[in-house]
Amino acid sequence: MLIVEEKAIGREVGVYNLEGEVVEKIPLPKVFFAPIRRDLIRRAVLALQTSRRQPKGTDPEAGERTTAESWGVGHGIARVPRIKGSSRAALAPNTVGGRRAHPPKVEKKIKEKINKKEKKLAFISALAAVADRMFVKMRGHVIDDIKELPLVVLDDFEKIEKAKDLRGVFKKLGVWDDVMRAYKGVRIRSGRGKMRGRKYKKPKSVLIIVSGNAPIFKAGRNFPGVDIKDVNNVNVEDLAPGGDPGRLTIFTVSALKTIGERYGDIVVAG
């Protein structure tokens, strides 16, 4: 149970149609007024990122399958292990075909864990940050033409099937400048990563949260930095990429209603 301040009561947010006009006002769920805990958000994002990592290690006997033994002292040569019947060195880390000194081991702890309640609190904090203009601006989003946050649109938004139609709605809602910021920021990665299936680095732009599987998933996949998520599958990393809260987010009315119902146990401090 989370306690928020009394200012959460009564605030309304405008609902926009596809022409960028406000058609009605609806109350903003209390979850958007929760305290923003940047430390918890970073921990939760780190836990998500490390959970995708796969343990790796070498064969424990790699480089040790040999009969090599040291001759000891008194031979006028180095005391490295040598293959029986030969003077060829083996087994030691400084020899050809020898073992590695400190190989990677599968026992190494590479996953950061987080408690369930802390993870939930981090998600709530990330939700609250998308409604805070200061945090959205700190992330680098271009929001000069956006009147209020979070952006809420009618459910007809989910039915858009073509990229050109979605581009037109973006322009009317005032988020197209931020989409272009991400488009111009796409660049080739420096280093070996570009040879390993991750050639390009793409900035994050608008996050669209919808109420289920909809045609807009196909329409929005052509815009760099634009992500579309089902409200049931969105996580803290979607709302705060890299652990930095305040992503520019668009909600449909149904998605916002689902969030309000899911986190409706928040207590308001009087």
VEXLODREN-807642 format. One record per residue (C-alpha): residue number from 1; residue in one letter; x, y, z. Coordinates in nm, 4 decimals, padded with zeros to 6 digits. Layout:
{NUM, "A", {X, Y, Z}}
...
This chain:
{1, "M", {00.0000, 00.0000, 00.0000}}
{2, "L", {00.1353, 00.3405, -00.1035}}
{3, "I", {00.0403, 00.6781, 00.0424}}
{4, "V", {00.0277, 00.9875, -00.1782}}
{5, "E", {-00.0528, 01.3469, -00.1014}}
{6, "E", {-00.4013, 01.4961, -00.1085}}
{7, "K", {-00.3210, 01.6903, -00.4272}}
{8, "A", {-00.3914, 01.3674, -00.6166}}
{9, "I", {-00.7643, 01.4165, -00.5619}}
{10, "G", {-00.9634, 01.5875, -00.8348}}
{11, "R", {-00.6965, 01.6487, -01.0983}}
{12, "E", {-00.8225, 01.5814, -01.4469}}
{13, "V", {-00.6396, 01.5233, -01.7721}}
{14, "G", {-00.7594, 01.5997, -02.1225}}
{15, "V", {-00.8466, 01.3217, -02.3686}}
{16, "Y", {-00.7400, 01.3972, -02.7252}}
{17, "N", {-00.8942, 01.2735, -03.0461}}
{18, "L", {-00.7013, 01.1928, -03.3623}}
{19, "E", {-00.7180, 01.5582, -03.4662}}
{20, "G", {-00.5296, 01.6720, -03.1558}}
{21, "E", {-00.8382, 01.8274, -02.9930}}
{22, "V", {-00.9528, 01.7797, -02.6343}}
{23, "V", {-01.2921, 01.6065, -02.6379}}
{24, "E", {-01.3368, 01.5362, -02.2660}}
{25, "K", {-01.1725, 01.5415, -01.9255}}
{26, "I", {-01.1145, 01.2334, -01.7112}}
{27, "P", {-00.9668, 01.2014, -01.3604}}
{28, "L", {-00.6016, 01.1050, -01.3502}}
{29, "P", {-00.5384, 00.7874, -01.1440}}
{30, "K", {-00.3792, 00.8488, -00.8044}}
{31, "V", {-00.0824, 00.6310, -00.9007}}
{32, "F", {00.0557, 00.9183, -01.1102}}
{33, "F", {00.1103, 01.1233, -00.7933}}
{34, "A", {00.3251, 00.8676, -00.6126}}
{35, "P", {00.6743, 00.9677, -00.4915}}
{36, "I", {00.9406, 00.9213, -00.7584}}
{37, "R", {01.2177, 00.6929, -00.6295}}
{38, "R", {01.5032, 00.7073, -00.8794}}
{39, "D", {01.7112, 00.4654, -00.6736}}
{40, "L", {01.4429, 00.1957, -00.6870}}
{41, "I", {01.3844, 00.2525, -01.0575}}
{42, "R", {01.7533, 00.1997, -01.1333}}
{43, "R", {01.7622, -00.1179, -00.9228}}
{44, "A", {01.4546, -00.2591, -01.0962}}
{45, "V", {01.5924, -00.1812, -01.4429}}
{46, "L", {01.9255, -00.3413, -01.3523}}
{47, "A", {01.7423, -00.6523, -01.2309}}
{48, "L", {01.5566, -00.6745, -01.5632}}
{49, "Q", {01.8697, -00.6247, -01.7692}}
{50, "T", {02.0777, -00.8811, -01.5804}}
{51, "S", {01.7963, -01.1385, -01.5875}}
{52, "R", {01.8513, -01.1624, -01.9639}}
{53, "R", {02.2164, -01.2544, -01.9254}}
{54, "Q", {02.3249, -01.6137, -01.9693}}
{55, "P", {02.5880, -01.7760, -01.7446}}
{56, "K", {02.9053, -01.8639, -01.9298}}
{57, "G", {03.2238, -02.0445, -01.8402}}
{58, "T", {03.4977, -02.2728, -01.9639}}
{59, "D", {03.5450, -02.6467, -01.9257}}
{60, "P", {03.6966, -02.6972, -01.5778}}
{61, "E", {03.9538, -02.9347, -01.7302}}
{62, "A", {04.0419, -02.7200, -02.0316}}
{63, "G", {04.4203, -02.7163, -02.0809}}
{64, "E", {04.4737, -02.9691, -01.8029}}
{65, "R", {04.4326, -03.2909, -02.0017}}
{66, "T", {04.8051, -03.3611, -02.0193}}
{67, "T", {05.0737, -03.5668, -01.8479}}
{68, "A", {05.2945, -03.2645, -01.7911}}
{69, "E", {05.4848, -03.2420, -01.4624}}
{70, "S", {05.7644, -03.0161, -01.3452}}
{71, "W", {06.1164, -03.1632, -01.3482}}
{72, "G", {06.1994, -02.9674, -01.0372}}
{73, "V", {06.5338, -02.7997, -00.9671}}
{74, "G", {06.8846, -02.8982, -01.0705}}
{75, "H", {06.8308, -02.9212, -01.4478}}
{76, "G", {06.9279, -02.5693, -01.5439}}
{77, "I", {06.5887, -02.5005, -01.7050}}
{78, "A", {06.2679, -02.3390, -01.5962}}
{79, "R", {06.0518, -02.5371, -01.3563}}
{80, "V", {05.7340, -02.5218, -01.5723}}
{81, "P", {05.5424, -02.8505, -01.6185}}
{82, "R", {05.6720, -03.0525, -01.9146}}
{83, "I", {05.5167, -03.3400, -02.1055}}
{84, "K", {05.6548, -03.6773, -02.0065}}
{85, "G", {05.9160, -03.8048, -02.2499}}
{86, "S", {05.9661, -03.4554, -02.3898}}
{87, "S", {06.0949, -03.1148, -02.2878}}
{88, "R", {05.7901, -02.9372, -02.4261}}
{89, "A", {05.6144, -02.7174, -02.1670}}
{90, "A", {05.2409, -02.7570, -02.1052}}
{91, "L", {04.9625, -02.7071, -01.8476}}
{92, "A", {05.0883, -02.3721, -01.7142}}
{93, "P", {04.9008, -02.0523, -01.8174}}
{94, "N", {05.2084, -01.9160, -01.9955}}
{95, "T", {05.2443, -02.2191, -02.2239}}
{96, "V", {05.0893, -02.3016, -02.5596}}
{97, "G", {04.7678, -02.4962, -02.5018}}
{98, "G", {04.7877, -02.4476, -02.1265}}
{99, "R", {04.5013, -02.3613, -01.8937}}
{100, "R", {04.3796, -02.0049, -01.8491}}
{101, "A", {04.4854, -01.8316, -01.5323}}
{102, "H", {04.1430, -01.6948, -01.4359}}
{103, "P", {03.8777, -01.8263, -01.6780}}
{104, "P", {03.5108, -01.7152, -01.6631}}
{105, "K", {03.3069, -01.9422, -01.4389}}
{106, "V", {02.9358, -02.0224, -01.4411}}
{107, "E", {02.9259, -01.9831, -01.0630}}
{108, "K", {02.9770, -01.6081, -01.0940}}
{109, "K", {02.6750, -01.4085, -00.9796}}
{110, "I", {02.5669, -01.1967, -01.2745}}
{111, "K", {02.2017, -01.1324, -01.1812}}
{112, "E", {02.0822, -00.8495, -00.9635}}
{113, "K", {01.7755, -00.9474, -00.7600}}
{114, "I", {01.4996, -00.7233, -00.6269}}
{115, "N", {01.2083, -00.7837, -00.3921}}
{116, "K", {00.8582, -00.8047, -00.5388}}
{117, "K", {00.7277, -00.5106, -00.3388}}
{118, "E", {01.0271, -00.2984, -00.4344}}
{119, "K", {00.9764, -00.3930, -00.7990}}
{120, "K", {00.6113, -00.2861, -00.7801}}
{121, "L", {00.7066, 00.0393, -00.6104}}
{122, "A", {00.9677, 00.1050, -00.8793}}
{123, "F", {00.7030, 00.0557, -01.1512}}
{124, "I", {00.4671, 00.2961, -00.9729}}
{125, "S", {00.7478, 00.5515, -00.9423}}
{126, "A", {00.8262, 00.5188, -01.3134}}
{127, "L", {00.4566, 00.5737, -01.3926}}
{128, "A", {00.4518, 00.8872, -01.1807}}
{129, "A", {00.7603, 01.0205, -01.3604}}
{130, "V", {00.5947, 01.0099, -01.7053}}
{131, "A", {00.3404, 01.2639, -01.5739}}
{132, "D", {00.6101, 01.4971, -01.4427}}
{133, "R", {00.7157, 01.7530, -01.7019}}
{134, "M", {01.0513, 01.8129, -01.5344}}
{135, "F", {01.1555, 01.4468, -01.5514}}
{136, "V", {01.0385, 01.4126, -01.9135}}
{137, "K", {01.2422, 01.7148, -02.0126}}
{138, "M", {01.5468, 01.5907, -01.8224}}
{139, "R", {01.5452, 01.2753, -02.0359}}
{140, "G", {01.5915, 01.4948, -02.3419}}
{141, "H", {01.2442, 01.4677, -02.4958}}
{142, "V", {01.1164, 01.7560, -02.7072}}
{143, "I", {00.7853, 01.8537, -02.5449}}
{144, "D", {00.7509, 02.2222, -02.6329}}
{145, "D", {00.4292, 02.1617, -02.8318}}
{146, "I", {00.2719, 01.9296, -02.5726}}
{147, "K", {00.0258, 02.1043, -02.3418}}
{148, "E", {-00.0094, 01.8440, -02.0659}}
{149, "L", {00.1357, 01.5167, -01.9497}}
{150, "P", {00.0635, 01.2324, -01.9635}}
{151, "L", {-00.0881, 01.2324, -02.3118}}
{152, "V", {-00.4201, 01.0470, -02.3234}}
{153, "V", {-00.5961, 00.9697, -02.6525}}
{154, "L", {-00.9185, 00.7996, -02.7505}}
{155, "D", {-00.9235, 00.4246, -02.8121}}
{156, "D", {-00.9589, 00.4958, -03.1867}}
{157, "F", {-00.5834, 00.5590, -03.1738}}
{158, "E", {-00.5289, 00.1825, -03.1433}}
{159, "K", {-00.7039, 00.1185, -03.4764}}
{160, "I", {-00.4497, 00.3087, -03.6878}}
{161, "E", {-00.3069, 00.0643, -03.9436}}
{162, "K", {-00.0711, 00.2728, -04.1585}}
{163, "A", {00.2491, 00.4530, -04.0681}}
{164, "K", {00.1514, 00.7663, -04.2619}}
{165, "D", {-00.1720, 00.7967, -04.0624}}
{166, "L", {00.0188, 00.7537, -03.7377}}
{167, "R", {00.2676, 01.0192, -03.8485}}
{168, "G", {-00.0202, 01.2621, -03.8991}}
{169, "V", {-00.1557, 01.1962, -03.5505}}
{170, "F", {00.1918, 01.2420, -03.4032}}
{171, "K", {00.2117, 01.5855, -03.5636}}
{172, "K", {-00.1295, 01.6886, -03.4303}}
{173, "L", {-00.0479, 01.5682, -03.0797}}
{174, "G", {00.2843, 01.7568, -03.0801}}
{175, "V", {00.5186, 01.4578, -03.0437}}
{176, "W", {00.6537, 01.4467, -03.3995}}
{177, "D", {00.9519, 01.6669, -03.3115}}
{178, "D", {01.0610, 01.4115, -03.0531}}
{179, "V", {01.0235, 01.1283, -03.3044}}
{180, "M", {01.2471, 01.3191, -03.5446}}
{181, "R", {01.4988, 01.3762, -03.2638}}
{182, "A", {01.5296, 00.9988, -03.2269}}
{183, "Y", {01.5458, 00.9505, -03.6053}}
{184, "K", {01.8341, 01.1940, -03.6387}}
{185, "G", {02.0113, 01.0392, -03.3407}}
{186, "V", {02.0472, 00.6907, -03.4926}}
{187, "R", {02.4181, 00.6216, -03.5258}}
{188, "I", {02.6626, 00.3386, -03.5808}}
{189, "R", {02.7992, 00.1902, -03.2637}}
{190, "S", {03.1696, 00.2249, -03.1959}}
{191, "G", {03.3693, -00.0881, -03.1195}}
{192, "R", {03.3194, -00.4589, -03.1786}}
{193, "G", {02.9506, -00.4499, -03.1024}}
{194, "K", {02.8645, -00.3582, -03.4599}}
{195, "M", {03.0070, -00.6948, -03.5704}}
{196, "R", {02.7860, -00.8825, -03.3249}}
{197, "G", {02.4342, -00.8020, -03.4343}}
{198, "R", {02.3987, -00.4613, -03.2679}}
{199, "K", {02.5370, -00.2239, -03.5276}}
{200, "Y", {02.3149, 00.0763, -03.4580}}
{201, "K", {02.2394, 00.2740, -03.1438}}
{202, "K", {01.8880, 00.4217, -03.1413}}
{203, "P", {01.7609, 00.6847, -02.8959}}
{204, "K", {01.4275, 00.6225, -02.7249}}
{205, "S", {01.1318, 00.8368, -02.8255}}
{206, "V", {00.7589, 00.7940, -02.7615}}
{207, "L", {00.6159, 00.4999, -02.5679}}
{208, "I", {00.2577, 00.4115, -02.6617}}
{209, "I", {00.0603, 00.2034, -02.4117}}
{210, "V", {-00.2535, 00.0383, -02.5502}}
{211, "S", {-00.5161, -00.1935, -02.4034}}
{212, "G", {-00.4330, -00.5047, -02.6098}}
{213, "N", {-00.3227, -00.6396, -02.9440}}
{214, "A", {-00.4150, -00.3756, -03.2019}}
{215, "P", {-00.3311, -00.2699, -03.5614}}
{216, "I", {-00.1180, 00.0175, -03.4301}}
{217, "F", {00.1587, -00.2320, -03.3472}}
{218, "K", {00.2190, -00.2718, -03.7201}}
{219, "A", {00.1848, 00.0999, -03.7941}}
{220, "G", {00.4393, 00.2101, -03.5371}}
{221, "R", {00.7227, -00.0314, -03.6023}}
{222, "N", {00.8753, 00.1883, -03.8754}}
{223, "F", {00.9554, 00.4816, -03.6437}}
{224, "P", {01.2960, 00.4606, -03.4695}}
{225, "G", {01.2679, 00.4960, -03.0943}}
{226, "V", {00.8896, 00.4482, -03.0851}}
{227, "D", {00.7747, 00.1527, -02.8753}}
{228, "I", {00.4192, 00.0195, -02.8480}}
{229, "K", {00.3299, -00.1942, -02.5469}}
{230, "D", {00.0253, -00.3760, -02.4199}}
{231, "V", {-00.0722, -00.2380, -02.0787}}
{232, "N", {-00.0463, -00.5928, -01.9415}}
{233, "N", {00.3128, -00.6345, -02.0627}}
{234, "V", {00.4690, -00.2962, -01.9937}}
{235, "N", {00.7518, -00.2943, -01.7392}}
{236, "V", {00.9697, -00.0440, -01.5592}}
{237, "E", {01.2400, -00.0584, -01.8282}}
{238, "D", {00.9858, 00.0548, -02.0897}}
{239, "L", {00.8874, 00.3533, -01.8757}}
{240, "A", {01.2445, 00.4368, -01.7709}}
{241, "P", {01.4964, 00.3101, -02.0311}}
{242, "G", {01.8424, 00.2799, -01.8829}}
{243, "G", {01.7029, 00.3572, -01.5384}}
{244, "D", {01.6316, 00.7228, -01.6243}}
{245, "P", {01.2649, 00.8019, -01.5414}}
{246, "G", {01.0398, 01.0350, -01.7386}}
{247, "R", {00.9826, 00.8809, -02.0816}}
{248, "L", {00.7382, 01.0595, -02.3106}}
{249, "T", {00.4329, 00.8321, -02.3003}}
{250, "I", {00.0942, 00.8183, -02.4724}}
{251, "F", {-00.1922, 00.6264, -02.3071}}
{252, "T", {-00.5210, 00.5226, -02.4579}}
{253, "V", {-00.8287, 00.5716, -02.2392}}
{254, "S", {-00.8701, 00.1959, -02.1870}}
{255, "A", {-00.5049, 00.1515, -02.0908}}
{256, "L", {-00.5250, 00.4383, -01.8407}}
{257, "K", {-00.8415, 00.2885, -01.6921}}
{258, "T", {-00.6682, -00.0492, -01.6521}}
{259, "I", {-00.3762, 00.1122, -01.4700}}
{260, "G", {-00.6151, 00.2967, -01.2387}}
{261, "E", {-00.7964, -00.0266, -01.1517}}
{262, "R", {-00.4760, -00.2231, -01.1002}}
{263, "Y", {-00.3230, 00.0290, -00.8606}}
{264, "G", {-00.6381, 00.1519, -00.6955}}
{265, "D", {-00.5306, 00.0517, -00.3418}}
{266, "I", {-00.3209, 00.3659, -00.2994}}
{267, "V", {-00.4149, 00.5655, 00.0095}}
{268, "V", {-00.4408, 00.9443, -00.0076}}
{269, "A", {-00.2932, 01.1349, 00.2843}}
{270, "G", {-00.5261, 01.4089, 00.4082}}
